[in-house]
Amino acid sequence: MMAKAKQPAPLPPQKAWDKSRSLSRGNEPGIVRWLRGPYAFLSRGYKHWKVWMGPTELQPFPSLDHYMLVMRAVDGDRKKARQAGTRPKDLRRLYRLGKVTQRADWNDVRNALVWEALCSRFSPFGDKDGRLKLICSHPEVQQIIDSNVGCNNYWGVCICPECDGTLGLNIYGQMLLQIRAAILEGRL
């Protein structure tokens, strides 16, 4: 007997406050706004990331979000953060409760750490199934926006009513485009 496929979570509906960002329920030509469907593998929450930790050690992480939260901890707390669970919300709770301390230089090193993780994921060794070729084979995609509703305007663009009018930096979307450019130019 075949199990029913799990239905994906519905996208947030278009609201009047959202007109300034012209977001729709799907992606527009040339713009990937939602990292779902065929673009889900680009998401920070996508499962099964493997990241090079040093010159020879390949470490598996449940997701890029999980990796980012573990690396955000001071050296002594990383093992505790790693063992806290596979859900990023479990790790965020440890930070909120003060059981894991954020490293002082996080704002200085976070971009470099995420860049290294992206290079590991989409290197010829990490992208064995070739899914990044999907995004590389669509030259019409000129912009990738990590849309979210969690008030994260650093890595992406939040579309919740609280953040209405806030310009998101979309650092993660920009990094994905830089990775694509590196692959197309043969640098990665």
N, C-alpha and C positions, 0 to 999 in steps of 0.2 A: 504494500500500500504506500503510495507516494504522499509525502507530507506537503501541506499547502505552503506556498511561498509566502514569506512574511511581507506584509505590505509596508512600503516605505512611509515614513512620517510625512504628513501633508505639509506643503510649503505654507508659510504665513500668507494670509490673504493681502491683496493690494489695499492700501488704506489711503484716505484723502491726504494725510500728512506726508505720504510717501511720494507725492507727485514731483517734488523738486529733484528727487534722485532718479525718477523715471524707471523704477524697478518694476519688473513684471514677474509673473510666477515662473517664467522660464528664462532662458538665455536669449539675448538679442544678437542679431548678426554682428560678428566681430567682437562681441563682448561675452565672456563667460562670467556670469554673476553668481551662480550657485554651483558650488563644487559637489554636485550630486549627479546621479545618472551616469552618463558616459565619462564624466569628469570627476567622479567620486574618488578615484585613486589619487587625485591631487590634494585632497583634503587633509588637514592636520589631524583629523580623527580617524583617517583610514588605517586599517589594521595591518600588522606585520611589517614594521619598519626594522631594518637592520642598519646599525650605524657603526662605523669604524671607530673604536676607542683606542687610539694608539696605532702604531704602524701595522700590527698584525692581528689585533683582537677585534672580531666582528661580534657586536652585542645585539641581540634581538630586543626590541621594545614593542609593546602592544600598539603604540601609535606615536606619531610625531609629538602630539600634545603631551603624552606620557614622558617622552624623552626630554622635552623642554622643561617640564616640571621637576624631573629628577636632576637635571643639570643646573636648575635654578637654586638648588640647595647647597649649603656649605659642604665642604668635603666630608666632614664627619657625619652629616645627616643623609648623605646620598644613599647609603645602604638601607637605612630606615625608610626613605622615600620609595626606593625601588621595591621594597617588600610590602608596601602599604596596600597594594592592589593594582589591578589593571585599569581601573576607571580613573580618568583625570579628576573627576569630582572628589574621589577619596583623597587624592594627593592635595587638592586645593584646601580641603577641610583641615589637613595637618598643618598647612601654613597658617590658616585662620586661627587655629587653636594654639599656635606657637610651639607645636611639637617638632616642627622642622623650620630651620632658620634660612632665610633667603641670603644668598651670598651678596656681599657689598658691591661687587663689580658687575652684577647682573645686567644693568642697563648698558654697560660698556661691551659686554661679551655676547649678549643674546643673539645679535645678528650673525656674528661669526659662527656660533654654535649651530644655528639653524641652517646656515649656508653649508656647513660641513655635512650636516645630516641630509640635506637635499642632494648634495653631490654624491654621498654614499648611496642614497636611494635610487638615484637616476643614472648612476655610472653603468657602464656595460656589465659590471658584475652584479649590481643591485637590481637592475631592471630586466630580469631574465625573461619576463613575459612580454616585454616590448610595449607596454601600455603607453609610455611616453611618446612613442611614435605616433599615437593617435593625435596628440596635441601638436606634434611637429608636422604632421601631414595636413594640418588645417591652417594654412598661412593667413586665412581671413581672420583668425583670432588675434586681435591686436591688443586686447586687454583682458586680464584675469583679475576678478575682484573676489576676495574672500568675504562674502556677505555673511553677516551673523546677526543674531538678536541678543547677544550677551554683552553689549556695551564694550566690545573690544574694537577700538578705533586705532590701535597701533598695528596689529597684524592684518587687520581687515577693515571693513566698513560696516558699522552697526546700522541697522535700519529700524530700530525700535523707536517709539514715540519720545522716550527720554533723550535720545541722541539726535533727534530731528535737527537738522541744520549743522550738525557737527561734521567736519570734513575728516574722514578717516585717512590714515597714512597708507594703508594697504601694503605694508612692507612685504608680507608673504606673497601676495599676488605679483608684486614686482620681482621678487626673487624667482618665482616660477618662470616668468618670462625671460629672466637672465639665464636660467638653467636651459631653457629651450634654445636660446641664442647660442649658448656654449655648445650644445649638442649639434646644432645645425652647422656651426663653424668648425666642428671637429675638435674642440678644446676639451671635451668631457667624454 
